[in-house]
């Protein structure tokens, strides 16, 4: 088995790099691992790779992402072949190729078209307009994940998840409605800064009040959960802390240098918040947050 989990969908903001730190706060026994804002399902893949749960539920409100995961898990060979054909269709004499695939996806919502667009678009940052159409542009510096690497990642993900994963398209409260205290829910919704105001980037937004209400319900049901939600980059904070009455522990995880700041010639560090439900205990090495904040000049 590879030392690293496979990663076929390279979403911006994926928790692949933070997965080992998040792993340290997970319960030692988990019946079903839920990831209702799955996207690239980085934490599900990590959990499956390390045998952390018996069963998995991958959920997302974007139907095409769920269909893409279905294609990856159930038909890995066909999905790899279709991706390879799309990738190899790129030619220097056809600069509009990406746009033609994007237009086709916006009409048909084909999941493998979406995979190609995610791999090839700027910073792997999925963006939708108010009408739900994929709008991100191609990254002209690269061609996206090579077919051979993609095939390995798809086959690896299928091997880990086939036969023990349920796929659910829909709202996060519905996709986790049958979670029990013996299960675990990991949530990575869009940051507050991308769901309010004019800069709404995702196909469906998550209002802070509805998130808080949903977390209250999970507390009442005794569900163990972790939530990646807000944070800071340089001097910019993505949102205020969630309310104390939810009885969550807030950890600050050092996510490394901001890729956006690097592109702009800065060296800002990114700190992400991880909230733990009150029925989880954080490891001692992650509870000394003041030291981390002092290093970053936040206190």
HELIX and SHEET records of a PDB file:
HELIX    1   1 UNK A   19  UNK A   23  1                                   5    
HELIX    2   2 UNK A   42  UNK A   49  1                                   8    
HELIX    3   3 UNK A   63  UNK A   74  1                                  12    
HELIX    4   4 UNK A   76  UNK A   88  1                                  13    
HELIX    5   5 UNK A   97  UNK A  108  1                                  12    
HELIX    6   6 UNK A  111  UNK A  120  1                                  10    
HELIX    7   7 UNK A  122  UNK A  124  5                                   3    
HELIX    8   8 UNK A  147  UNK A  161  1                                  15    
HELIX    9   9 UNK A  172  UNK A  175  1                                   4    
HELIX   10  10 UNK A  192  UNK A  194  5                                   3    
HELIX   11  11 UNK A  208  UNK A  221  1                                  14    
HELIX   12  12 UNK A  244  UNK A  246  5                                   3    
HELIX   13  13 UNK A  259  UNK A  263  1                                   5    
HELIX   14  14 UNK A  284  UNK A  287  1                                   4    
HELIX   15  15 UNK A  289  UNK A  295  1                                   7    
SHEET    1   A 6 UNK A 165  UNK A 169  0                                        
SHEET    2   A 6 UNK A  55  UNK A  60  1                                        
SHEET    3   A 6 UNK A  32  UNK A  35  1                                        
SHEET    4   A 6 UNK A 184  UNK A 187  1                                        
SHEET    5   A 6 UNK A 224  UNK A 233  1                                        
SHEET    6   A 6 UNK A 236  UNK A 237 -1                                        
SHEET    1   B 7 UNK A 165  UNK A 169  0                                        
SHEET    2   B 7 UNK A  55  UNK A  60  1                                        
SHEET    3   B 7 UNK A  32  UNK A  35  1                                        
SHEET    4   B 7 UNK A 184  UNK A 187  1                                        
SHEET    5   B 7 UNK A 224  UNK A 233  1                                        
SHEET    6   B 7 UNK A 269  UNK A 276 -1                                        
SHEET    7   B 7 UNK A 249  UNK A 257 -1                                        
END                                                                             
